[in-house]
């Protein structure tokens, strides 16, 4: 089993920055692909960013490319998402997720990720 706990959400003005963390415990975090997803009210959960097991490969949704950076520290079993130049449309609950079937590749499909955190709210005021 894997337990994932996000932190770092909050309220920020448009144009500002926010950093999220996801602390993992249980099954070996460092072996697997990780991702960040978000879900806004009334919308489906969408892929934001993903990273392979060692951090050598990353992939971003077009909507966040150039503004968000995903990273991981396997020694600390922690996943990060640095969000810059935030927009009101970035407002959502952000979830980290682990895909225990992948190490090198990154899936954008939520149903390929089998462990999820409870989420942290990010609100961007315009």
C-alpha positions as CSV (number, residue, x, y, z in Angstrom):
1,X,0.0,0.0,0.0
2,X,1.0,3.6,-0.6
3,X,-0.2,6.6,1.3
4,X,0.1,10.0,-0.3
5,X,-0.5,13.3,1.5
6,X,-0.5,16.7,-0.3
7,X,0.3,20.0,1.3
8,X,1.0,23.6,0.2
9,X,-2.3,24.6,-1.3
10,X,-3.9,28.0,-0.5
11,X,-5.2,31.3,-1.9
12,X,-3.0,33.3,-4.2
13,X,-3.5,36.3,-6.5
14,X,-3.3,35.9,-10.2
15,X,0.3,36.1,-11.4
16,X,1.6,34.7,-8.1
17,X,3.3,31.4,-7.3
18,X,2.6,28.4,-5.1
19,X,4.4,25.2,-4.4
20,X,2.8,21.9,-3.6
21,X,4.3,18.9,-2.0
22,X,3.2,15.2,-1.8
23,X,4.7,13.1,0.9
24,X,4.6,9.3,0.2
25,X,4.9,6.4,2.6
26,X,4.5,2.7,2.3
27,X,5.4,1.0,-0.9
28,X,8.7,2.1,-2.5
29,X,8.0,5.5,-3.9
30,X,11.1,5.8,-5.9
31,X,10.4,3.0,-8.3
32,X,7.3,4.5,-10.0
33,X,5.9,7.2,-12.2
34,X,4.1,10.0,-10.4
35,X,1.6,12.6,-11.5
36,X,-0.3,15.6,-10.5
37,X,-3.9,16.0,-11.5
38,X,-6.5,18.7,-10.7
39,X,-10.3,18.9,-10.5
40,X,-12.3,22.1,-10.7
41,X,-15.9,22.2,-9.6
42,X,-18.2,20.7,-12.2
43,X,-15.3,19.5,-14.3
44,X,-13.6,16.1,-14.8
45,X,-10.2,15.4,-13.2
46,X,-7.5,16.4,-15.6
47,X,-3.8,15.6,-15.9
48,X,-1.4,18.4,-15.0
49,X,2.1,17.0,-15.0
50,X,4.0,13.7,-14.7
51,X,7.5,12.5,-13.9
52,X,9.2,9.1,-14.3
53,X,10.8,7.2,-11.5
54,X,14.2,8.9,-11.5
55,X,13.0,12.4,-12.6
56,X,14.7,12.3,-16.0
57,X,11.5,12.6,-18.0
58,X,8.6,15.0,-17.4
59,X,5.5,15.7,-19.3
60,X,3.0,18.6,-18.9
61,X,-0.5,19.5,-20.0
62,X,-0.4,22.3,-22.6
63,X,-2.3,24.6,-20.3
64,X,0.5,24.6,-17.7
65,X,3.6,24.1,-19.9
66,X,6.2,26.8,-19.1
67,X,4.5,27.8,-15.9
68,X,4.5,24.6,-13.7
69,X,7.5,22.4,-12.8
70,X,7.2,18.9,-11.5
71,X,10.1,17.4,-9.6
72,X,10.8,14.6,-7.0
73,X,13.2,13.8,-4.3
74,X,13.3,10.0,-3.9
75,X,15.5,10.2,-0.8
76,X,12.7,12.1,0.9
77,X,9.8,10.2,-0.8
78,X,8.4,13.5,-1.9
79,X,6.9,14.8,-5.1
80,X,6.7,18.6,-5.8
81,X,4.8,20.9,-8.1
82,X,6.0,24.5,-8.4
83,X,3.3,26.7,-9.9
84,X,4.2,30.1,-11.3
85,X,2.2,32.8,-13.2
86,X,-1.0,31.4,-11.8
87,X,-4.3,32.1,-13.5
88,X,-7.8,32.0,-12.2
89,X,-8.4,28.9,-14.4
90,X,-5.8,27.1,-12.3
91,X,-8.2,27.1,-9.4
92,X,-8.9,23.4,-8.5
93,X,-8.3,20.7,-6.0
94,X,-4.8,19.3,-6.8
95,X,-4.1,15.6,-6.3
96,X,-0.9,13.6,-6.5
97,X,-1.0,10.1,-7.8
98,X,1.3,7.1,-8.2
99,X,1.2,4.7,-11.2
100,X,2.7,1.4,-9.9
101,X,2.6,-0.1,-13.4
102,X,5.1,2.4,-14.9
103,X,8.6,3.4,-14.2
104,X,9.9,5.1,-17.4
105,X,6.8,6.2,-19.2
106,X,4.1,8.7,-18.2
107,X,0.4,8.2,-18.7
108,X,-2.0,11.2,-18.8
109,X,-5.0,9.0,-18.0
110,X,-6.3,9.2,-14.4
111,X,-7.5,5.6,-14.4
112,X,-3.9,4.3,-14.9
113,X,-2.9,5.7,-11.5
114,X,-3.8,3.4,-8.7
115,X,-2.8,5.4,-5.6
116,X,-4.1,8.9,-4.8
117,X,-3.8,11.6,-2.2
118,X,-6.8,13.3,-0.7
119,X,-6.0,16.6,-2.5
120,X,-5.2,20.2,-1.6
121,X,-7.2,23.2,-2.7
122,X,-5.6,25.9,-4.8
123,X,-7.6,29.1,-5.3
124,X,-6.3,31.8,-7.6
125,X,-8.1,35.2,-7.3
126,X,-8.2,37.5,-10.3
